[in-house]
Amino acid sequence: MGRVSRITPALLTGHRTVDETFLIVVTFLIMLVGVAGVILPVLPDVWLIWLAALGYGILQQPLFDGWIGAMAMFLLTVLAVVGVAADWVMSHAGAAQGGASWQAILASIALGAAGLVFPPLGPLVGAVLGLFLVEYLQHERDARKAWQAVRGYAAGCGLSVVTRLGIAAAMIVVWGVWVWVARP
């Protein structure tokens, strides 16, 4: 067993077993899929990072490495909630900046939620469609004004992606500190 620990990177292992090192590597790879999900709407994003950390914590002895893991999971939960809120708030704030009415934003939220039934692109299509249709009808069938609101929504989505990338990176750092501090 000592020979294996000399082969694996010391930064990750210290005196860890092969199973512990494998768990760390798999958790990290799942988290990277979560980072990709921030950019690609077909993949889960910050919640996948959170779930990977939760799975890691559940498999630790003692559970969550004691108070260290509990504090890390608390921080990860706060960051995940902020990431989801940033997505909704920034995209719809961008729509408002683009001239969308509150009715159009409400329709965007409602149809985006209804689109959850048709993953992975259903929520995005539903949100854009709801926004466009209400603006189109409110502006006497003026597609140009309706598209202006949709462009604002797209700009807000872009800002949301940048913000959530930062949040995803912060989540991985928090988890990395947890792994480092709790090492044997």
N, C-alpha and C positions, 0 to 999 in steps of 0.2 A: 504494500500500500504506500510506503514511503517513496518508492520509485515513481509512482504515478503523480504524487504531489510535487515532485521536482520537475515533472514535464509540464504541468499546468501553470498558467501565469500566477506569480506570487501575489500580484495586486488583487486578484479575485479570490484566491484560495487561502493564503496563510496556512492554516492547518485544516482546511476543509477536506471533506471526503469527495470522492468522485461524484457521488449523488448530489451533494450540495452544489458543487461546481456546475453540474449539468442543469440543476434547477435555476441557478443564477443566469446561465447562458440562455436557456429557453425563455425565461421571464424577460430578459433583455430583448431577445428577438421578437417576442410578441409585442413589446413596447414599441419597437421600431415599426411594426405594422401599424400601430396606433398613430405614430407620427406620419406615416404615409397616408393614413386615413384623413388627416387634416386637409390634405391637398386633394385626395381622390374621394369624392362623395360615395363611392361604392364600398368603402371600407369604414369600419368604426374608427373613431378618433380618440379623444381624451378618455372616454369611458373604457376603451380597451386597455389603455395604459393603467387606469385605475383597477380594472379587473385583474390584470396580470399581477399587480402589486398585492391585491387582496389574496389571490391564489398563492403567491409566494409566502405571504404572512401566515396563512392558514396552515401551510405545510411546515412551518418552523416549530421547533421545540425549544423553549416554551412558546406557546402560541404568540405569533407576531414578535418574537424575540423580546417579550415583556413590554415595558413602557416605551422603549425606543421605537419599536414597530407601531405601537398604538399612536404615538405622536406623529410618526411619519404618515400613517394612514389618515389621521385627522387632516394633516396638511394636504395630502393627496386628494382627499375628498373635497376640501375647500377649493383647491385648484381645478378639479374636474367640474364642479358646479359653476365656478367663474368662467371656465372655458365654454360650457354649454350656454350660459347666459350671454356671454360675449357674442356668440354666433347669432342668437336671436336678436339681441339688442342692436348690434352694429349693422346687421343687414337691413333691419327695418328702420333704423335711424337714417341709413343711407337712402332708403326709399322716401322717407319724409323730406330729406334734404333735396331729393330730386323732384319734389313737388307732389308726392303722393298724399292723398287724403287719409284721415284716420280710418275711414270706411274701407279703403283699398288695402291698408295695412292689416286691418282686422280680417278681411277676406283672404289676404296672403297667409296670415297665420292659420286660419281655419282650413284652407285648402292644402296648405303645407302639412298640417297635422293629418288631414284626410289622406294625403299622399303616402303616409307611413304604411298604408296597406299594400302599396306597390313599390317595395324597395328594389333597387337602391336609389333610383332617380325620382321616384314618386313625390317625395317631399319638396324637392327643388322645383320640379315641373308644376306641382300644385301651387306653390308659393308664387312663382312667376305668373302663372295663369290667373290666379285670383287677383293679383295686383294689376295686371294688364287689363283684365276684363272690367273691373270696377272703374279704373281710370278712363278707359275707352268709353264706357257708357256715361260717365259723369261729364266728360268733355265733348259731348255731342258727337261721338264716334270719330274723334280726332286721334288717330293712331300715333301721330308724332308726339303728342303730349303724354300719351300712355307709355310710349317707349322711353320718354325722358325719366319717368318714375322708375321704370324697370332698370335703366342704366344706373340710377342712384342706388337701387337695391344691389346691383352687381358690384358697384364700388364699395358699398358697405360689406358685402360678402368678402371682397378682397381684403379689406382691413381686418375682418374677422379671421381670415386664414392666417394673416401675419401674427395677429394677437395669439391665436390658438397654437401656432407653432412655438411661440415663446413659452406659452403655458405648458405645452407638451414637453419641451426641453427642461423646464423647471421641475416638472413631475419626475422625469427620469433622473435628474440630479438629486432630488429628495430621496428617491428610492436608492440611488447609488450611495448616498451618505448613510442611509439606513443599513445597507449591506456592509459597508465599510466599518461603521461604528460597532455593529453587532457581531463582527467576525470573531472567531475564537482566538 
